[in-house]
Amino acid sequence: MWLFRSAYWRQHLTAHGAANDLLLAFQNQHRLPARAKTRMAMELEADLMVSWRRSGKR
């Protein structure tokens, strides 16, 4: 599984073929793009909170 994932996971490595279609279906089935956006928003919010607290504003 690791070799398959490492060889085909990133879309820019292969834009065509059954392996890419399979991975895109898996990503969509598990809502990975939406989860990634949510995770990035949460990390940004946490970073802003830490920066805000370090600046001495309360």
TORTI-127470 format. One record per residue (C-alpha): residue in one letter; y, z, x. Coordinates in nm, 2 decimals, decimal comma. Example, Ala and Ser with C-alpha at 12.3 -4.5 7.8 and 13.67 -1.06 7.14 Angstrom:
REM TORTI-127470
<A <-0,45 0,78 1,23>> <S <-0,11 0,71 1,37>> 
This chain:
REM TORTI-127470
<M <0,00 0,00 0,00>> <W <0,24 0,09 0,28>> <L <0,21 -0,26 0,44>> <F <0,27 -0,43 0,11>> <R <0,57 -0,22 0,04>> <S <0,72 -0,25 0,38>> <A <0,67 -0,62 0,39>> <Y <0,80 -0,70 0,03>> <W <1,01 -0,41 -0,09>> <R <1,36 -0,55 -0,01>> <Q <1,46 -0,84 -0,22>> <H <1,65 -1,02 0,06>> <L <1,33 -1,05 0,26>> <T <1,16 -1,26 -0,01>> <A <1,34 -1,40 -0,32>> <H <1,04 -1,58 -0,46>> <G <0,67 -1,53 -0,52>> <A <0,43 -1,31 -0,70>> <A <0,49 -1,01 -0,48>> <N <0,86 -1,01 -0,55>> <D <0,80 -1,05 -0,92>> <L <0,56 -0,76 -0,92>> <L <0,80 -0,53 -0,74>> <L <1,09 -0,63 -0,97>> <A <0,87 -0,55 -1,27>> <F <0,78 -0,21 -1,12>> <Q <1,14 -0,13 -1,05>> <N <1,25 -0,22 -1,40>> <Q <0,96 -0,04 -1,57>> <H <1,06 0,28 -1,39>> <R <1,43 0,22 -1,44>> <L <1,49 0,24 -1,06>> <P <1,82 0,05 -1,06>> <A <1,97 0,29 -1,32>> <R <1,83 0,59 -1,15>> <A <1,97 0,48 -0,82>> <K <2,32 0,44 -0,98>> <T <2,29 0,79 -1,13>> <R <2,18 0,94 -0,80>> <M <2,47 0,77 -0,61>> <A <2,72 0,91 -0,87>> <M <2,57 1,26 -0,83>> <E <2,60 1,24 -0,46>> <L <2,95 1,12 -0,47>> <E <3,05 1,40 -0,71>> <A <2,89 1,66 -0,48>> <D <3,06 1,51 -0,18>> <L <3,40 1,53 -0,36>> <M <3,33 1,89 -0,46>> <V <3,25 1,99 -0,10>> <S <3,56 1,81 0,03>> <W <3,77 1,97 -0,24>> <R <3,64 2,32 -0,16>> <R <3,69 2,27 0,22>> <S <4,05 2,17 0,16>> <G <4,11 2,52 0,02>> <K <4,19 2,40 -0,34>> <R <4,03 2,61 -0,61>> 
